[in-house]
């Protein structure tokens, strides 16, 4: 069932000279402080659009809820990239049937797309299993494993999406372990089946693809590293020259250089050089001379706080993350009045924004009790915010 997890890792010191060498020219000239936040408000139009789409169609292969909620702009329209996904029909009372395999009729897959075209109706895209029923777009060969989506990026006449492979590590709903990552390429007009699935570097315990950011002919690839205790994740950075993720990889090392060795990928820094704690899914988007990190509060388990941090460079150091919004759905005092409901894994959608001072951000809502998202289908859907900043 779709219960996702925060993750953690270690520490890093970054030399000041290396940081200065990494700054873009306009950033190196200015000493102005980072932007402030003017407002952070729900984006009701997007919330309503996804709710209406989920509820109105009666079809076994129709999206009724999902998490991750990455997005990729394509010539055909906005491609929404989801991990765990409920399909089928929402009943008139707002519930769904239990999933197939548990006595119900609701298909459940580990990854899917929703293509929202510039004109016409949106549509759900899934794969097919051997019996022709809706299935995940990408599935590992090994039994008992699955792929959850990471970020995607335009790639020629299609898109490239990173997927992280997971397996059960225990009996609890959050007992899962990352096993490796791949990039799947989908051709425009043939989104239901990947054209190729290629393994990504996975030897250093870093799940790459938490965010992808293209600048010119280069793609920055952010990864998160899990740790056996504590809260949150630590952030790493790689870069790939050329289209997609097919070129040679270089990893941001502790001394600020770019290494060919994944084992030298260092944890990115926050204030004072200490390793920055972030959520497992996040975003790092350039807004003028600043890079904006969107993350969940990482030092409190199941925190509903969304935070921003800023850097003059894609590799940090970042300012201390500051809370700009608390998800109103989560916890016993939240809108569902349910202590098991939680909010998690926010990230930005820059292609939907109106300027450098405008951020459109999504986050996911779920419950630690799987029955909750059966009885109330609306719980398990993305929520959206518009954050205004001052420059």
N, C-alpha and C positions, 0 to 999 in steps of 0.2 A: 504493500500500500504506500501512497505517496507521502512519506514523512521524511523530510530532508534534514540535513545536519549542519551545524557549524563545525569548523575545523581549526587547528592551531599549528604552530611550529616554534622556531628559535630566534636568535638575535644577530645584529649586524652593526658594524661601524663603517661609515663612509668618509673618506678623506675629503676635506673642504676643497682642496685643489681639484680633485677629480670631479666634484660636483660642479664647480665653476666651469670646467672644460666642457661639461655636458649641456650647459645652458644654451638655449637659442639666443641669437644676437640681441633681439629686442629685449629679452628678459635680463641679459647680463648688464644692459645699460641702466635699467630702472631699479629703484629701491622701494617702489610703492608697495604697500602691504596688500595682502590678498583681498579679493572682493568680499563684501558683506552680504548677508541674506536679508532681503526686504520682506519676502513672504513665501510661504509654502502652503499651497491649498490643493485639495482634491481636484482632479480633472474629471468632472462628472461626465463630460461628453464621451470620453474613452471608456470609463467604467460602464456607462449605459450601453454603449455600442457592443461591448463584449457580452454584457448580460442579455441584451436582446438577441444577439446572435446565438448564444447558448440555448436559450429557452424556446426559440420559435420553430426550429426544424425538427422533424420526426424522421430520423434515419439512423440505422445502426452505426454508420461511420462518421457521425456528426460530433464535433467538439462541444463538450458541455463544461469543461474546466481543465485547467492545466497549470503547471508551474514552470519556473525558470523565466519565461517571458522575455527572451532576447528578441531582437528584431534586425532585419537586414533589408535595406532598400533595394528593389529590383526594378527593371524596366516594366514589369507587369504590375507592380504595386508593392505594398509593404508585406514582407514575409515574416510572420511571427513564429518564433522557434520555441517549442515547448518540450519539457521533459515529461514526467508522469502525467498522463492525460486520460480523463474519462470521456467516453464516447456514448452515443445513443440518444436517449430522450429524457428530458426533464419532465416529470409529472406535473399535473395541474397544481398540486399542493406544494411544489418546489422541491420535492425529493427526487431521488433517482432509485432505480432498482439496484440491489446489490450487484457486484461484479460477477461476470461469468466465472465459474469455478467455485463460487461461494453461494450457489443457489439462485443467482439472479440472471439478468439479461443484459447488464451494462458491460460493453467491452472496455478493457483497460489496457493501455499500451504505455511503454516507457519513453517514447518520444514521438513527436508529431509536428506538423506545420499547420498554420492557418494563413492562407494567402488572401490579403485584403486588397483587391484591385482598385485602381483609380476610378474605374467605372464598373458597374455591375455588382453582383452579390459576392461576398466572401465565401470561401470554401475551405473545408478541412482536407488535409492531405495526410494520408497514412500509407504504410506498406500493406502487404497482404501475407497471411500465413499460408501454410500448405493447403489448407482447406478453402482458401479464398476469402477468409474472414479478415476484418481489419486487424492489422498488426503494426508493430513498431517500424519506423522507416529504416532503422539500422539496428541490428541485433548481433551480439557476439556468437561465435561458433560454439563456445563452451556452454554446456547446460548450467543453469543456476546463476548466470551472469546477465547483465543488461547494460545498456548505455543510457546515461543521462546527458542532455545537451549542455554544451557550453556556448560560447559566442560564435557568431557567424560573420562572414564578410563577402562582398561581391567578388566574383572570381570569373573573369572573362564573360562568357554567355551563360553564367549560372551563379551559384553561390557555393562557398566552402563553409562547412560547419564543423566545429570541434565537438567530439563526443568523449565523455569520460566513462570508462568501463568499471562497473561495480559488481560486488558479490556480497552475500551475507557473511557476517563475521560473528553472529550470535543470534539469539532468539528474540531480542527486543526490537521494537519498531525502528530504532536509530542505529542498530548494530549492522552497519554496512562498511565496506572497505573498498577504497579505490585500488584498481589493479593496473591501470594504464590508460592511454588516450590515443585517439585516432582523429584524422580529419576526413570527412566525407564530402565529396564533391557532387553537386546536383546540377544537371543541365536545365536551362530554362525550358519550360514546357514538359519536362519529365521529372517532376519533383518527387514522385512517389517511390522512386528507386535510385539510390546513389550510383553515379557513373563509376566511382572508385572509392575505396576506403583504404587509407594509408596510415600505418602506425606513425605516431609522433614520438619524440624523445620522452622516455618514461622511466629512466634508470635512476633518477635522483630523488624520487619521492615527491615530485612537483607535478601537480595536475595543471597542465598548460591550457590556455584558452578561456580562463575566467573572464578575460576581455581581450579583444583584438582592436587595434587602432592603426589605421593606415595613414602615413604621411609621405606624400610623393610616391616613390617607388619602393618604399620600405614599410613593413608591417611590424608594429610592436605587439608582442604577445605577452600577456600577463598570466602568471600562474600562481596557484596557492599550494602551500605545503602543510599537510596535516601533522599534528603532534599527539603524543599519547595522553597528554593531560592539559588542563587549562582551557581557555576559551578563545574563539576566533581562529584566524589563520594568519600566516605570514606571507608576504607578497614578494614575488620574483618577477624579473623582466628578461625577455629575450627579444631579438630582432631578426627579421628575415628579409633579405633583399629580393626584389622581383615580385611577380604576381602571386597571389594566394600565399600559401605556406610551403611552396615547393623548393625555394632556394635553400642555401646553407644557413644554418642557425648560428647565432652568436649570443652569448649569455652575459648579462651584466654582472661583473665580478665585484668583490668588495672594494677593490682599489679604483673602481670606475672604468676599467678597461672592458673590452668585449672579448670573451674567450670562446673558443670552439668547444670547450669541455663543459657539459651540462653540470658536472659535479662542482664547478666553480660558480654557479649561479648563486648570488648572494641575496640575503633578505633585504628588501628595501627599507629605508630608514624613515622615521618620524623625527620629532624634535629632539635635539641633543644627540642624534646618531643612534638612538635605540630603535630596535626593530619595530616596525609598525604592525599593529594588529588590525585585521580586516575581516569581513565576512567571506564565505567561500565563493559567492558570486558578487560581482561589483562592476564598476566601470571607471575608466580613466579617460576623460575627454578633454581635448584642448579647447579653451575659450580664450581667444586672444593670446596674451603672453602667459596665461596661467593654465595649468592642467588641474582639472577638477576630479577628485576621487569621491565617488558615491559608495558608501558602505553601510552596513548595519553595525550598531554598537557591538563590539566583539568581546568585551571583558565581562559581560553579564549574560548568562545563558538565556536564550529565547527572548532577548531584549526586543522590544518593539520600536526602538529608537533608530531613525535613519540619520546618518551623519555625513558631513562633507569635510574634506581636507583639501589643501591646495599645495601645488608645487610649481616652480618655474621650469621644471624639467620632467619628462615622462618617467625618469628613474628616481625622482625624489631628490633631496629629502622633502617629506610632506609636513605640513603644519599638523598640529594636534587635531584629530577629528572632532567636530563639534556637532551636537544634536541640532537638527533643523526641523524635525517632524517626528511625532510619535504616532504610530499606526493606531487608529481608534478602534479597530476590530479586536485587538488582542487582549487576552487576560480576563480575569473575573470582572473587572470594571469596564471591559470593552463593549462594543455594540452588540455582540452576541451573548454577553453575560455568561461566558463559558471560560473557565480557567485553562482549558486545554487548547484553545484557539491561539495561534501564534502567527506573527508576521516575520518574513525572512527574505534574504537575497535580493536587495534592490539593485537596479542599474538604470543607466540613462539611455535615452533614445534620441541621439542628436539630430537625426534626419527629420524629426517632428518639431524641431525648435525654431523660434522666430528671430534669433539673434544671439550674440555672445553672452547676453545677460539673462538668458532664458534656458531653463533646464526642464525637460520632461522626463520623469522618473517613474518606473514601475516597481512594485514589490509584490510578493506572493503572500497569500493567506492560506492556512491549513489548520489541522487539528491533530493533536497527539492521539486522539481516539478516532480510529478510522470510521466508526459508525457515524460520527458527526457530519462528515462530508457526503454520506449517503442520505441522511435525513434532511440535510439542508445543502442542496447543490450549490447555492450561491456562495458558501464559505470558500470553496476551492476555486477561486478565480483571481486574476491579477487586479490590483488597484493601481491608479495612476495619480501623479502629482504634477503640478507646475510650480517650480521654484524660481523666484525672481531674485536676481543678485544685483548689487551695485558695483560699479567699476570706478 
